[in-house]
Amino acid sequence: MTEQTVPGNNPEGDGSAPSPGTRRPGGRTARTRAAVRDAVLAGLTEHGYPGLTVEYVAAHSGVHKTTLYRRWKDVEGLVADALDLAGEDSWVPPDTGSLEGDLRALTREVITSFTDPAVAASGSAMIAAAFQSERAAGALRAYYTERFARCEAVVERAVRRGELPASPGAGEAGVAGAATDAAPQHGIDAGAVVRSVSAPLFFRLFITREPVDDSVAEQAVAATLAAARAGAFTATNEADAAQRTAP
């Protein structure tokens, strides 16, 4: 993790932090936030959440602690904004040409993120912080909600290619959208599919602390594919059904 110093920063600079989930423009503000984020990750990796202090972040970011207290309020605010900033990247899910290939690539990314010594410590530290801070937990939840939302494209492409039925159990008629007007719409819950393939990996990484390797990833991919093809991840849009049957 690279520690950065922001040239020319001062206690009254424009290093304000937005509320989690918002987006801010680039420039000096973005550089300040990035420097603070890097310092937060370094502190979490080195000391854990209980040992992280605003003074540490100030010393390692080049941002005066007065600014940190005013803009981020406390350590919880710093950690939450670091997670929010992590979700503002340009990452997109893999597109290998098949659902199986995409899911396999996703599992490899998860494994690398939490086992590669170059990057694993900071991500694990963020998850650990979420167990000790409600605000960090909320920010982590928002981060993964947004991440999985991006991954839904993997399943949507699979439906368009015909690898999965748009309406599980309905065959070609379901794909063509031949549901009756009175029946609720059934479709693949794309978010549930991508959560399913990563869930066994997170369980081993953070609950049982068992080794995670390619064989575990292959198992997760095979199980998720079988479940998806069997219609296990079916979502029902009850709101649409109620609207269609209303007088």
C-alpha positions in Angstrom: 0.0 0.0 0.0 1.4 3.3 -1.1 1.4 6.2 1.4 1.0 9.6 -0.2 1.6 13.2 0.8 -0.6 15.9 -0.7 1.6 18.9 -1.7 0.5 22.2 -0.6 -2.3 20.9 1.7 -3.3 23.2 4.6 -5.7 22.8 7.6 -8.4 24.7 5.8 -8.0 23.0 2.4 -10.8 21.5 0.4 -10.4 17.9 1.5 -14.0 17.5 2.4 -15.4 14.0 2.5 -18.9 13.3 1.0 -21.4 11.1 2.7 -21.0 7.4 1.7 -22.6 6.7 -1.6 -22.1 10.1 -3.1 -19.6 11.1 -5.8 -17.3 14.1 -5.9 -15.2 15.6 -8.8 -11.5 15.0 -9.2 -8.7 17.5 -8.7 -7.3 18.4 -5.3 -10.2 17.1 -3.3 -9.8 13.7 -5.0 -6.1 13.6 -4.3 -6.7 14.5 -0.6 -9.3 11.8 -0.3 -7.0 9.3 -1.9 -4.2 10.2 0.4 -6.4 9.8 3.4 -7.8 6.5 2.1 -4.3 5.1 1.7 -3.3 6.2 5.2 -6.5 4.6 6.6 -5.7 1.3 4.9 -2.1 1.4 6.1 -3.2 2.1 9.6 -5.8 -0.7 9.6 -3.2 -3.1 8.2 -0.6 -2.1 10.7 -2.7 -1.7 13.9 -6.2 -2.9 13.2 -9.3 -0.9 13.8 -8.8 -0.5 17.6 -5.3 0.9 17.0 -6.2 3.3 14.2 -6.1 7.0 15.2 -6.8 10.3 13.5 -3.3 11.3 14.4 -1.9 8.3 12.5 -3.9 9.2 9.4 -2.7 12.8 9.6 0.9 11.8 9.9 0.7 9.3 7.0 -1.5 11.3 4.6 -0.1 14.8 4.9 -3.5 16.1 5.8 -3.6 18.2 9.0 -5.6 16.5 11.8 -7.7 19.6 12.2 -9.0 19.1 8.7 -9.5 15.4 9.4 -11.6 16.0 12.5 -13.6 18.7 10.8 -14.3 16.8 7.6 -14.4 13.2 8.7 -15.3 13.7 12.4 -13.6 10.5 13.7 -12.0 7.2 12.9 -15.4 5.7 11.9 -15.9 8.5 9.3 -12.4 7.9 7.9 -13.0 4.2 7.5 -16.4 4.6 6.0 -15.2 7.2 3.4 -12.2 4.9 2.5 -14.7 2.2 1.7 -16.9 4.6 -0.2 -13.9 5.8 -2.3 -13.0 2.2 -3.0 -16.3 1.7 -4.7 -15.8 4.6 -7.0 -13.3 2.8 -9.2 -13.8 1.7 -12.9 -13.8 -2.0 -12.2 -16.0 -4.1 -14.5 -16.8 -7.8 -14.2 -15.0 -10.2 -16.6 -16.5 -11.0 -20.0 -15.0 -14.3 -21.2 -17.9 -15.2 -23.5 -19.6 -17.7 -21.3 -21.2 -17.7 -17.9 -19.0 -20.5 -16.6 -15.9 -18.6 -17.7 -17.1 -15.3 -16.1 -18.0 -17.0 -12.8 -14.6 -18.8 -12.8 -12.8 -15.4 -13.4 -14.8 -13.8 -10.6 -13.8 -16.5 -8.1 -10.2 -16.1 -9.0 -10.4 -12.3 -8.4 -11.9 -13.0 -5.0 -9.2 -15.4 -4.1 -6.4 -13.1 -5.3 -7.9 -10.2 -3.4 -7.6 -12.0 -0.1 -4.6 -14.2 -0.5 -2.1 -12.1 -2.6 0.3 -10.6 0.0 0.5 -7.4 -2.0 -3.2 -6.6 -1.5 -4.8 -9.0 1.0 -4.0 -7.3 4.2 -5.9 -4.1 3.6 -9.0 -5.8 2.3 -9.1 -8.2 5.2 -8.5 -5.2 7.6 -11.5 -3.4 6.2 -13.8 -6.4 6.7 -12.5 -6.8 10.3 -13.3 -3.1 10.9 -16.9 -3.7 9.9 -17.3 -6.1 12.8 -16.2 -3.4 15.2 -18.0 -0.3 13.8 -21.6 0.0 12.7 -20.7 2.8 10.4 -18.0 0.8 8.8 -20.4 -2.1 8.5 -22.9 0.1 6.7 -20.2 1.3 4.3 -18.9 -2.2 3.6 -22.5 -3.3 2.9 -22.9 -0.5 0.5 -19.6 -1.3 -1.2 -20.5 -4.9 -1.8 -24.1 -4.1 -2.8 -22.7 -1.8 -5.6 -20.0 -4.4 -6.5 -22.6 -7.2 -6.9 -24.8 -4.9 -8.9 -22.0 -4.5 -11.4 -21.6 -8.3 -11.5 -25.2 -8.7 -12.5 -24.2 -8.0 -16.1 -22.5 -11.4 -16.1 -25.9 -13.2 -15.6 -27.8 -10.8 -18.0 -25.3 -11.7 -20.8 -25.8 -15.4 -20.1 -29.6 -15.0 -20.4 -29.2 -13.1 -23.7 -26.9 -15.9 -25.0 -29.4 -18.5 -24.0 -27.2 -20.1 -21.3 -29.9 -19.5 -18.7 -33.7 -19.1 -19.2 -35.0 -15.7 -18.5 -37.9 -17.4 -16.7 -36.7 -20.5 -14.9 -38.8 -23.6 -15.7 -40.7 -21.9 -18.5 -38.5 -23.0 -21.3 -38.5 -21.0 -24.6 -41.9 -19.5 -23.8 -40.3 -18.0 -20.6 -37.4 -16.5 -22.6 -39.9 -14.9 -25.0 -41.8 -13.4 -22.1 -45.0 -15.4 -22.6 -46.3 -15.1 -19.0 -50.0 -14.5 -18.6 -51.2 -11.0 -17.7 -52.4 -12.2 -14.3 -49.3 -14.2 -13.3 -46.3 -12.6 -11.5 -43.2 -12.3 -13.6 -40.4 -14.8 -12.7 -36.8 -14.2 -13.7 -33.3 -15.0 -12.7 -32.1 -13.1 -9.6 -28.7 -12.0 -11.1 -27.5 -10.7 -7.8 -28.2 -14.0 -6.0 -26.2 -15.9 -8.7 -23.0 -13.8 -8.2 -23.4 -13.9 -4.5 -23.7 -17.7 -4.6 -20.5 -18.2 -6.4 -18.5 -16.1 -4.0 -20.2 -17.1 -0.7 -18.2 -20.4 -0.2 -15.0 -18.5 -0.7 -15.8 -15.8 1.8 -17.0 -18.5 4.3 -13.6 -20.3 4.1 -11.6 -17.0 4.1 -13.3 -15.3 7.0 -15.3 -17.9 9.0 -13.5 -21.3 9.0 -10.1 -19.9 7.9 -9.6 -22.9 5.7 -7.3 -22.8 2.6 -8.9 -21.5 -0.6 -7.6 -22.8 -3.9 -8.7 -23.5 -7.4 -10.5 -26.7 -6.5 -12.7 -24.8 -4.1 -13.4 -22.2 -6.7 -14.3 -24.8 -9.3 -16.7 -26.4 -6.8 -18.4 -23.0 -6.2 -18.7 -22.4 -9.9 -20.2 -25.9 -10.6 -22.7 -25.6 -7.8 -23.8 -22.1 -8.8 -24.2 -23.1 -12.5 -26.2 -26.2 -11.5 -28.5 -24.2 -9.2 -29.0 -21.4 -11.8 -29.9 -23.9 -14.5 -32.3 -25.6 -12.2 -34.1 -22.4 -11.4 -32.9 -22.0 -7.9 -32.3 -18.3 -8.2 -35.8 -17.2 -9.2 -37.1 -13.8 -8.4 -40.8 -12.8 -8.5 -41.8 -9.2 -9.3 -44.9 -9.1 -7.1 -45.3 -5.3 -7.6 -45.7 -5.8 -11.4 -48.2 -8.6 -10.8 -50.3 -6.5 -8.6 -50.2 -3.6 -11.1 -51.4 -5.9 -13.9 -54.3 -7.3 -11.9 -55.5 -4.0 -10.5 -58.9 -2.8 -11.8 
